[in-house]
Amino acid sequence: MKKIQTVMAKKYDINRITKRLFRKKYIRYGLFLIGGLFLGWLIFHSPKETAEKHRHEETTEAATTWTCSMHPHIRMPEPGDCPICGMDLIPLDQKGSVADAAAVEMTDEAVKLAEIQTSIVSRTKPIKEIRLYGKIRADERLVQTQPAHVPGRIEKLLVNFTGEEVRQGQPIAQIYSPSLVTVQEELREAYKIKDTHPQILEAVREKLRFWKFTDEQIEKIEKSGEVSSVFNVYATVSGIVISKTVNVGEYVQQGSPLYQIADLSKVWAMFDAYESDLPWIRKGDPVTFTLQSIPGKEFTGTVSYIDPVIDPETRVARVRVELKNGNHQLKPEMFATGIIMSELQGPADNLVIPQSAVLWTGTRSVVYVKLNGADKPAFRMREITLGPSLSNSYVVLKGLMEGEEIVTNGAFSIDAAAQLAGKPSMMNSESSEAHVPHVHEDINANHVRKPPESNSQIKVDKAEQKAGAGLEDASFLVSGNCEMCKERIEAAALSVPGVINSEWDLETKMIHVNFNKEKTSIDEIHKAIALAGHDTEKAKAPQEVYDELPDCCRYTRN
């Protein structure tokens, strides 16, 4: 029994030793694995990269600039309150992937959220739709007054109301006239002595003819010897009675008006044209108009007359269209709405942009141009000169080129982002960065942030930088083809005293210059660039200078 216990005890000791050995083996393997990983980290790890990464994070965090949402020109290196309005400062987004410092960069999500839409600037024939409002009027040349040819009292009116149609020769009234009775008696007596005194008879006849007696009426009086005290008034024209000025029993003098009669076989359509529309309207232009009382039918005519005088109260001029109205379908005082499709006089095609693309500042009109080649959507404000306005678009005289892409919807959102970033906007033609030193010097002299410098910017003296007065930005078109042109154009601009920087874009052909207006003018910059061989909006390069340009720089001249 003891032997068995001894054997069992030895077996138990062997198992315990075996398990301990296996446990030590796993521990050893684990230690080897940890040691290998640590050795690999020592070999492949670069302390320099870690330090640079850590330094970059610290620099990025420290370089955060804080601004005010209500006063974008405020720039602070640390959070706090706005020194002007006291609002909390917010971090300024300073993503600088766009080469143009004045451009506004937006993410694709922001573009979709702001519903920004763009279109390509193109040339077309400017046609303006001019809408006119007016009335149908009687032709003034066909409106006549029916007078009383003899003095007397109105005994009877044969036409009793306005709107009644009369025909030429129709009796329209009866007048009692004592003078007429006397003349008829003279005619009877003169007829008796016609053989001896024919001149007296002829004189009395002429007097009756002056009173609109016909030869038949005169002959009837002579032969019958009857004297009538009532005289019939006959219509001298055919038409519609538009006014009745007498009543039965009233006394009238010779020539007093009885009726006003209008011939409506021809009428006028009189439209009111505002001052802004008058340059587009010319004599002979076709007019299409409709009437409220005859819906669904269009009438056509041509402009026959334009009033040379503007009404001082309504500020409109009358435009006349003459129309035939044989069936009397067109009635005076009907309301009419006319349309004239007018073409702009001048070149066969012009640059035309939608009205929604233009932002007005009162004295300037600006658009936002999409920049090509940017990693993210980027837009830059550009001041343009507008020509005549069309129905829903404008003619552009200068500031844009065919093929450029401009914002037609959502321009206000981009402008708001530009104002918040302190970049040129519709309310601030210059970057507010130029004014930052003044604000910071007043607040904290240690927190002065200088505006960023472009690649072609030259250094100015410290006094001018500190003053910051008289600086002005301008952009205009300059012809060119290549990078050599870019260097030549920018160098020519910088050669003008007072020019601080200049950047010419090869794709848009636009140059952006910053200069001191107290030392030079924009016209001098135009002249300097033109003398270098490149045409601008205001100056043309001399032909001999243009001929000396390299072949790659010879652009197409207009």
Helices and strands as residue ranges (DSSP letters): H 2-44, H 47-62, E 66-67, E 90-91, E 104-105, H 108-113, E 117-120, E 122-124, E 127-138, G 140-142, E 143-147, E 152-157, E 165-166, E 171-176, H 178-192, H 198-210, H 215-224, E 230-234, E 239-244, E 251-252, E 257-262, E 266-274, G 275-280, E 286-291, E 294-306, E 316-324, E 335-343, E 350-354, G 355-357, E 359-360, E 365-370, E 378-389, E 393-398, E 405-409, H 411-420, G 432-435, H 436-443, H 462-467, E 471-477, H 483-494, E 499-504, E 510-516, H 522-531, H 543-547, G 551-553
